[in-house]
Protein backbone atom coordinates (compact mmCIF):
# COMPACT_ATOMS: atom_id res chain seq x y z
CA UNK A 1 0.00 0.00 0.00
CA UNK A 2 1.35 3.42 -0.89
CA UNK A 3 1.93 6.21 1.59
CA UNK A 4 -0.87 8.24 0.02
CA UNK A 5 -3.33 5.37 0.28
CA UNK A 6 -2.23 4.59 3.86
CA UNK A 7 -3.00 8.15 4.90
CA UNK A 8 -6.55 7.93 3.60
CA UNK A 9 -7.45 4.34 4.43
CA UNK A 10 -5.98 4.16 7.92
CA UNK A 11 -8.45 6.73 9.30
CA UNK A 12 -11.98 5.89 10.32
CA UNK A 13 -15.24 7.55 9.43
CA UNK A 14 -16.11 10.60 11.48
CA UNK A 15 -19.49 9.13 12.38
CA UNK A 16 -19.94 6.08 14.55
CA UNK A 17 -22.15 3.22 13.33
CA UNK A 18 -25.12 4.47 15.38
CA UNK A 19 -24.85 7.94 13.89
CA UNK A 20 -24.76 6.52 10.36
CA UNK A 21 -27.94 4.55 10.85
CA UNK A 22 -29.73 7.19 12.92
CA UNK A 23 -28.94 10.76 11.78
CA UNK A 24 -31.04 12.22 14.59
CA UNK A 25 -28.45 10.99 17.10
CA UNK A 26 -25.71 13.11 15.52
CA UNK A 27 -24.61 16.28 17.28
CA UNK A 28 -26.03 18.47 14.52
CA UNK A 29 -29.53 17.16 15.13
CA UNK A 30 -29.85 19.11 18.37
CA UNK A 31 -29.43 22.37 16.49
CA UNK A 32 -31.73 21.28 13.70
CA UNK A 33 -29.01 21.48 11.03
CA UNK A 34 -28.67 17.75 10.41
CA UNK A 35 -31.16 16.17 8.04
CA UNK A 36 -31.60 12.61 6.99
CA UNK A 37 -30.81 13.16 3.31
CA UNK A 38 -27.34 13.50 1.82
CA UNK A 39 -28.25 16.81 0.16
CA UNK A 40 -29.04 18.43 3.49
CA UNK A 41 -25.52 17.75 4.81
CA UNK A 42 -23.83 20.06 2.30
CA UNK A 43 -21.46 19.58 -0.58
CA UNK A 44 -17.82 18.65 -0.87
CA UNK A 45 -15.78 20.42 -3.53
CA UNK A 46 -12.41 19.12 -4.68
CA UNK A 47 -10.49 21.79 -6.63
CA UNK A 48 -8.63 20.85 -9.81
CA UNK A 49 -5.29 21.71 -8.16
CA UNK A 50 -5.94 19.16 -5.40
CA UNK A 51 -6.74 16.49 -7.98
CA UNK A 52 -3.51 17.40 -9.81
CA UNK A 53 -1.50 17.02 -6.58
CA UNK A 54 -3.02 13.61 -5.94
CA UNK A 55 -2.14 12.57 -9.51
CA UNK A 56 1.42 13.92 -9.07
CA UNK A 57 1.93 11.84 -5.93
CA UNK A 58 0.43 8.75 -7.55
CA UNK A 59 2.69 9.15 -10.62
CA UNK A 60 5.78 9.50 -8.42
CA UNK A 61 4.98 6.12 -6.84
CA UNK A 62 5.34 4.28 -10.16
CA UNK A 63 8.78 2.73 -10.83
CA UNK A 64 10.85 4.24 -13.66
CA UNK A 65 8.89 7.53 -13.63
CA UNK A 66 10.64 10.82 -12.90
CA UNK A 67 10.26 14.54 -13.39
CA UNK A 68 12.22 17.60 -14.32
CA UNK A 69 13.30 19.62 -11.30
CA UNK A 70 14.77 23.06 -10.87
CA UNK A 71 15.67 25.49 -13.57
CA UNK A 72 13.89 28.50 -15.00
CA UNK A 73 12.01 28.07 -18.27
CA UNK A 74 13.77 24.76 -18.81
CA UNK A 75 17.28 26.16 -18.39
CA UNK A 76 19.17 24.36 -15.66
CA UNK A 77 16.47 21.74 -15.17
CA UNK A 78 17.72 18.35 -14.10
CA UNK A 79 16.28 14.88 -14.35
CA UNK A 80 15.04 13.74 -10.99
CA UNK A 81 13.44 10.51 -9.82
CA UNK A 82 12.87 11.86 -6.29
CA UNK A 83 10.37 14.60 -7.14
CA UNK A 84 6.81 14.46 -8.43
CA UNK A 85 6.07 14.79 -12.15
CA UNK A 86 4.04 17.83 -13.12
CA UNK A 87 0.32 17.35 -13.70
CA UNK A 88 -2.36 19.74 -14.96
CA UNK A 89 -6.01 18.97 -14.32
CA UNK A 90 -9.29 20.28 -15.68
CA UNK A 91 -12.59 19.27 -14.11
CA UNK A 92 -15.81 18.83 -16.05
CA UNK A 93 -18.46 17.93 -13.50
CA UNK A 94 -17.34 14.64 -11.97
CA UNK A 95 -14.80 13.95 -14.74
CA UNK A 96 -11.11 14.84 -14.50
CA UNK A 97 -8.91 15.43 -17.54
CA UNK A 98 -5.22 15.02 -16.66
CA UNK A 99 -2.05 16.03 -18.50
CA UNK A 100 1.18 14.53 -17.15
CA UNK A 101 4.74 15.54 -18.04
CA UNK A 102 7.11 12.75 -17.04
CA UNK A 103 10.57 11.37 -17.60
CA UNK A 104 11.23 7.67 -17.92
CA UNK A 105 14.24 5.55 -17.04
CA UNK A 106 15.73 3.91 -20.12
CA UNK A 107 15.90 1.12 -21.15
CA UNK A 108 12.49 0.24 -19.83
CA UNK A 109 9.53 -1.14 -21.75
CA UNK A 110 7.72 2.16 -22.34
CA UNK A 111 4.37 0.57 -23.11
CA UNK A 112 4.39 -1.41 -19.85
CA UNK A 113 5.64 1.51 -17.74
CA UNK A 114 3.02 3.88 -19.16
CA UNK A 115 0.25 1.29 -18.74
CA UNK A 116 1.24 0.93 -15.09
CA UNK A 117 1.39 4.73 -14.72
CA UNK A 118 -2.06 5.25 -16.23
CA UNK A 119 -3.62 2.47 -14.17
CA UNK A 120 -2.12 3.62 -10.87
CA UNK A 121 -2.95 7.31 -11.36
CA UNK A 122 -6.50 6.59 -12.50
CA UNK A 123 -7.17 4.18 -9.63
CA UNK A 124 -5.68 6.52 -7.00
CA UNK A 125 -7.49 9.65 -8.23
CA UNK A 126 -10.77 7.76 -8.46
CA UNK A 127 -10.39 6.18 -5.01
CA UNK A 128 -9.38 9.35 -3.19
CA UNK A 129 -11.67 11.87 -4.89
CA UNK A 130 -14.61 9.90 -6.24
CA UNK A 131 -14.01 11.49 -9.65
CA UNK A 132 -13.76 9.60 -12.92
CA UNK A 133 -10.61 10.12 -14.99
CA UNK A 134 -12.05 10.70 -18.44
CA UNK A 135 -8.80 11.37 -20.26
CA UNK A 136 -5.12 11.20 -19.38
CA UNK A 137 -2.50 12.61 -21.75
CA UNK A 138 1.08 11.63 -20.92
CA UNK A 139 4.05 13.44 -22.42
CA UNK A 140 7.46 11.82 -22.05
CA UNK A 141 9.75 14.83 -22.02
CA UNK A 142 13.00 12.92 -21.45
CA UNK A 143 14.57 9.49 -21.16
CA UNK A 144 17.28 8.81 -18.60
CA UNK A 145 19.73 6.07 -19.59
CA UNK A 146 20.65 3.90 -16.61
CA UNK A 147 24.12 3.23 -17.94
CA UNK A 148 26.67 5.74 -19.08
CA UNK A 149 27.89 5.76 -22.65
CA UNK A 150 30.55 3.25 -23.47
CA UNK A 151 33.93 4.74 -24.13
CA UNK A 152 34.72 5.14 -27.81
CA UNK A 153 37.38 2.76 -29.03
Secondary structure by P-SEA (a helix, b strand, c coil): ccaaaaacccccccccaaaaaccccccccccccccccccccbbbbbcaaaaaaaaaaaaaacccbbbbccccccccbbbbcccccbbbbbbcccbbbbbbbbccccccaaaaaaaaaaaaaaaaaaaaccccccbbbbbbcbbbbcccccccc
